[in-house]
């Protein structure tokens, strides 16, 4: 996972298949936190149950006010 994030790929993680395995969910959430600390990007929970996550790739910007996701170099371009 780390190499993909460092290359700029975004990851979507779905833990709903582990709904009855709380220990496995907790271990994966811990791994996501470690990944975020190592790469400098965070894992964003996309649902209230913390079962769907988005890990943006390095140099991917997230505009939480406009709910937009994109590359950093494109964010600086003026909109037309």
Beta strands, then each sheet from edge to edge (+ up, - down):
strand 1: 11-14
strand 2: 43-45
strand 3: 52-55
strand 4: 60-63
strand 5: 68-71
sheet 1: 1+ 3- 2+
sheet 2: 4+ 5-
end
